[in-house]
Amino acid sequence: MELLIYLDLFRWGLLAGICFAISTALTSPFLILQRNSLFPHAITHILLLPLILLSLVKSFFPSLLHFPFLLITTLFLSYLIHFFSKFLNIFEDTSTSMITYLSLGLALLLASKTSQFDLTLLNYLFGSFVTIDKKDFLESFFVLLFSLSFFYYFKNLWLAKSFEEELPGIEFKTSQGLFLLLITLQSIVGVKLMGVLLVSSFFVFSSTVALKLSSSFSRVIPITMFLNFLSLLFGFVISIYFDIPFSSATVLIMGIYIFLLLIVRK
């Protein structure tokens, strides 16, 4: 009975989480195969600066523009990675580290000099199930629709890109650009649920286990969805009964997957 009360109280958070869990299951296996699993980690750390900026200026424009503001600002900072890499002639991972650290440093500076260096900053870092409302769920739902559409049209190209950088007669630029855009969208909707520090866990654990256990790639996506859903559900229940953050409980559940994988592989 008590659990039903919590389900009603946090229904928008659970619905948003389900949409996010399904969305990431459609992209995370390709990230692993493309050896690009650190991209969501970099994006979520860069995202902290747009979140702080939004908290400072959100009273000046309608709430409907908050999500586009986060997306445009995050994409601009992500573009700086490519810009630095190209014009400074440095490796992309080096450029990524530079932009990530600069974004984090500026975000903490703004937070410390404004009223954001409090519970608001903690919510950004570790997520908050309580603060998710209907608007957040709708954003997660629309990102899920985008994920399903992009997956349907580009999954074969994403899979081909995972094994060959170039193929005669096939152009990867558009499909890969939309793929990275989709990862950014998913990171934005997931950060309120899991926080910038832990949201990228949904892009790594379940898909890694699914890839190791599946004999066919056609089974990887369903298994990843199932494992993501279990993490979400048990993470929610554990966080309620043991009064711990939802994000940490979810990651601990995902850690159990890796432990079980070690046993199965042995």
C-alpha positions as CSV (number, residue, x, y, z in Angstrom):
1,M,0.0,0.0,0.0
2,E,2.8,2.4,0.9
3,L,4.5,1.6,-2.4
4,L,1.4,2.5,-4.3
5,I,1.4,5.9,-2.7
6,Y,5.0,6.4,-3.8
7,L,4.1,5.3,-7.3
8,D,1.3,7.9,-7.5
9,L,3.6,10.5,-6.0
10,F,6.5,9.9,-8.4
11,R,4.5,8.8,-11.4
12,W,6.0,11.5,-13.7
13,G,9.5,10.5,-12.7
14,L,8.8,6.9,-13.4
15,L,7.2,7.6,-16.7
16,A,10.0,9.9,-17.7
17,G,12.5,7.3,-16.6
18,I,10.9,4.5,-18.6
19,C,11.0,6.7,-21.8
20,F,14.7,7.5,-21.0
21,A,15.5,3.8,-20.4
22,I,14.0,2.8,-23.7
23,S,15.6,5.7,-25.6
24,T,19.1,4.9,-24.4
25,A,18.7,1.2,-25.2
26,L,18.2,2.2,-28.9
27,T,21.6,4.0,-29.1
28,S,23.9,2.7,-26.4
29,P,24.9,-0.6,-28.1
30,F,26.1,1.4,-31.2
31,L,28.1,3.6,-28.9
32,I,29.8,0.6,-27.4
33,L,30.6,-0.9,-30.8
34,Q,31.9,2.4,-32.1
35,R,34.2,2.7,-29.1
36,N,32.6,6.1,-28.3
37,S,31.1,5.3,-24.9
38,L,32.8,8.3,-23.3
39,F,30.8,10.7,-25.5
40,P,27.7,10.8,-23.2
41,H,30.0,11.3,-20.3
42,A,31.6,14.4,-21.9
43,I,28.2,15.7,-23.0
44,T,26.7,15.4,-19.5
45,H,29.6,17.2,-17.9
46,I,29.5,20.0,-20.5
47,L,25.7,20.2,-19.9
48,L,26.3,21.4,-16.3
49,L,27.2,24.9,-17.7
50,P,24.0,25.3,-19.7
51,L,22.0,24.1,-16.7
52,I,23.5,26.8,-14.5
53,L,23.0,29.4,-17.2
54,L,19.4,28.4,-17.6
55,S,18.8,28.6,-13.9
56,L,20.0,32.2,-14.0
57,V,18.0,33.4,-17.1
58,K,14.9,31.1,-17.1
59,S,12.7,33.8,-15.7
60,F,13.2,36.0,-18.8
61,F,11.6,33.6,-21.3
62,P,8.8,31.0,-21.4
63,S,9.3,27.5,-20.0
64,L,8.7,26.0,-23.5
65,L,12.0,27.5,-24.6
66,H,14.1,26.0,-21.7
67,F,14.7,22.7,-23.5
68,P,15.8,24.4,-26.8
69,F,18.1,26.7,-24.8
70,L,19.8,23.6,-23.2
71,L,20.1,21.9,-26.6
72,I,21.5,24.8,-28.5
73,T,24.0,25.8,-25.8
74,T,25.2,22.2,-25.4
75,L,25.5,21.7,-29.1
76,F,27.5,24.9,-29.4
77,L,29.9,23.7,-26.7
78,S,30.2,20.3,-28.4
79,Y,31.0,22.1,-31.6
80,L,33.9,23.8,-29.9
81,I,35.4,20.3,-29.4
82,H,35.6,19.9,-33.2
83,F,36.8,23.5,-33.6
84,F,39.7,23.1,-31.1
85,S,40.6,19.7,-32.6
86,K,40.8,21.0,-36.1
87,F,42.3,24.5,-35.7
88,L,44.8,23.6,-33.0
89,N,45.7,20.3,-34.7
90,I,45.2,18.2,-31.5
91,F,43.5,14.9,-30.9
92,E,39.8,14.9,-30.4
93,D,40.0,13.4,-26.9
94,T,42.4,16.1,-25.8
95,S,40.0,18.8,-27.2
96,T,37.1,17.0,-25.4
97,S,38.9,17.2,-22.1
98,M,39.7,20.9,-22.6
99,I,36.1,21.9,-23.3
100,T,34.8,19.6,-20.5
101,Y,37.1,21.1,-17.9
102,L,36.4,24.7,-19.0
103,S,32.7,24.1,-18.9
104,L,32.8,22.6,-15.4
105,G,35.1,25.3,-14.1
106,L,32.9,28.1,-15.5
107,A,29.7,26.3,-14.2
108,L,31.1,26.0,-10.7
109,L,32.3,29.7,-10.8
110,L,28.8,30.9,-11.7
111,A,27.2,28.6,-9.1
112,S,29.5,29.8,-6.4
113,K,28.9,33.5,-7.2
114,T,25.1,33.2,-7.5
115,S,22.3,31.6,-5.5
116,Q,22.8,28.2,-7.2
117,F,25.5,26.8,-4.9
118,D,23.0,24.9,-2.8
119,L,20.5,22.1,-3.2
120,T,19.9,23.2,-6.9
121,L,23.5,22.3,-7.7
122,L,23.2,19.0,-5.9
123,N,20.1,18.2,-8.0
124,Y,22.0,18.9,-11.2
125,L,25.0,16.8,-10.1
126,F,23.1,13.7,-8.8
127,G,19.5,14.1,-10.1
128,S,16.2,14.4,-8.3
129,F,13.3,12.1,-8.7
130,V,11.0,14.5,-6.8
131,T,11.4,17.5,-9.1
132,I,10.3,15.7,-12.3
133,D,6.9,16.9,-13.5
134,K,4.6,16.4,-16.4
135,K,6.7,18.8,-18.7
136,D,9.8,16.7,-18.1
137,F,7.9,13.5,-18.9
138,L,6.6,15.0,-22.2
139,E,10.1,16.0,-23.1
140,S,11.3,12.5,-22.4
141,F,8.4,11.1,-24.5
142,F,9.2,13.2,-27.5
143,V,12.9,12.3,-27.3
144,L,11.7,8.6,-27.2
145,L,9.7,9.2,-30.4
146,F,12.8,10.8,-32.1
147,S,14.9,7.8,-30.9
148,L,12.5,5.3,-32.4
149,S,12.3,7.2,-35.7
150,F,16.1,7.6,-36.0
151,F,16.7,4.0,-35.0
152,Y,14.2,2.8,-37.7
153,Y,15.9,4.7,-40.5
154,F,19.5,4.6,-39.5
155,K,20.2,1.5,-37.5
156,N,21.9,-0.3,-40.4
157,L,24.2,2.7,-41.1
158,W,25.0,3.0,-37.4
159,L,25.8,-0.7,-37.2
160,A,28.0,-0.5,-40.4
161,K,29.8,2.5,-39.0
162,S,30.6,0.3,-35.9
163,F,32.8,-2.0,-38.0
164,E,34.0,0.1,-40.9
165,E,35.0,3.8,-40.9
166,E,34.4,4.1,-44.7
167,L,32.5,2.0,-47.1
168,P,32.3,2.6,-50.9
169,G,29.1,4.4,-51.9
170,I,28.0,4.9,-48.3
171,E,28.0,8.3,-46.6
172,F,28.0,8.2,-42.8
173,K,28.2,11.9,-42.1
174,T,24.4,12.6,-41.9
175,S,23.5,9.4,-40.0
176,Q,26.4,9.9,-37.6
177,G,25.6,13.5,-37.0
178,L,22.0,12.7,-36.2
179,F,23.2,9.8,-33.9
180,L,25.3,12.2,-31.8
181,L,22.4,14.7,-31.8
182,L,20.2,12.0,-30.4
183,I,22.7,11.1,-27.7
184,T,22.7,14.8,-26.7
185,L,18.9,14.9,-26.5
186,Q,18.8,11.8,-24.4
187,S,21.4,13.2,-22.1
188,I,19.4,16.4,-21.6
189,V,16.2,14.5,-20.6
190,G,18.1,12.1,-18.4
191,V,20.2,14.5,-16.5
192,K,17.3,15.6,-14.3
193,L,16.6,12.0,-13.4
194,M,20.2,10.8,-12.8
195,G,22.3,14.0,-12.6
196,V,25.3,15.0,-14.8
197,L,27.6,12.6,-12.9
198,L,25.7,9.4,-13.3
199,V,23.3,9.8,-16.3
200,S,25.9,8.3,-18.7
201,S,25.7,5.0,-16.8
202,F,22.6,4.2,-18.9
203,F,24.7,4.2,-22.0
204,V,27.3,1.7,-20.7
205,F,26.3,-1.0,-18.3
206,S,23.2,-2.7,-19.8
207,S,24.3,-2.5,-23.4
208,T,27.7,-4.0,-22.5
209,V,26.1,-6.9,-20.7
210,A,23.6,-7.4,-23.6
211,L,26.4,-7.4,-26.2
212,K,28.4,-10.0,-24.2
213,L,25.4,-12.3,-23.7
214,S,23.8,-12.1,-27.1
215,S,24.7,-14.4,-30.0
216,S,22.9,-12.1,-32.4
217,F,22.7,-8.3,-32.6
218,S,18.9,-8.5,-33.0
219,R,18.7,-9.6,-29.4
220,V,20.9,-6.8,-28.0
221,I,18.3,-4.0,-28.1
222,P,15.5,-6.0,-26.3
223,I,17.9,-7.2,-23.6
224,T,19.3,-3.7,-23.1
225,M,15.8,-2.4,-22.7
226,F,14.9,-5.1,-20.2
227,L,18.0,-4.5,-18.1
228,N,17.5,-0.7,-18.2
229,F,13.9,-1.2,-17.0
230,L,15.0,-3.5,-14.2
231,S,17.6,-1.0,-13.1
232,L,15.0,1.8,-13.1
233,L,12.4,-0.2,-11.2
234,F,14.7,-1.7,-8.5
235,G,16.6,1.5,-8.2
236,F,13.3,3.3,-7.4
237,V,12.2,0.7,-4.9
238,I,15.7,0.6,-3.1
239,S,15.8,4.4,-3.0
240,I,12.4,4.5,-1.3
241,Y,13.0,1.8,1.3
242,F,16.5,2.7,2.2
243,D,16.2,6.5,1.7
244,I,19.2,6.8,-0.7
245,P,19.5,8.8,-3.9
246,F,17.7,7.2,-6.9
247,S,20.7,7.7,-9.2
248,S,23.1,5.9,-6.9
249,A,20.7,3.0,-6.3
250,T,20.2,2.5,-10.0
251,V,24.0,2.5,-10.7
252,L,24.5,-0.1,-7.9
253,I,21.9,-2.3,-9.6
254,M,23.8,-2.0,-12.9
255,G,27.0,-2.9,-11.1
256,I,25.3,-6.2,-10.1
257,Y,24.9,-6.9,-13.8
258,I,28.6,-6.7,-14.3
259,F,29.2,-9.0,-11.3
260,L,26.8,-11.5,-12.7
261,L,28.4,-11.2,-16.1
262,L,31.8,-12.1,-14.6
263,I,30.2,-15.2,-13.1
264,V,28.5,-16.2,-16.4
265,R,31.7,-15.6,-18.4
266,K,33.8,-17.7,-16.0
